[in-house]
C-alpha cells in the first residue's frame, strides 16, 4: 500500500506500479496519475511518458543513449522499458 498515494478523503490519486521483481522497497520510478499525461505511465522525476521511451528503445536507441537524452540514470530507463514491455 506504500505505492499508492491518497487524498485527504482516502481516495487513490497516484500509483507507483511495480516494474521489477515486486519487492516493497523497489524504486518509485514510474508514476500513474490521472492528472498527468491522461493517466499514462510516466517517469516520475522527469514526467516523460514511458511509451515514448519504449518507442525509442524499440527503434534501436540503447539504454545508455536514452539515459543521456533524458538526463537520468540508466536504471530509470530500464524500469520504463520493463514497465511497458511487461
Protein Blocks (a to p, Z undefined) as FASTA:
>chain_A
ZZcccdfkopafbdcddfblopaklccfbccdfkggghpacdfklopafklmmmmmmnop
afklmmmmnopafklmmmmmmmmmZZ
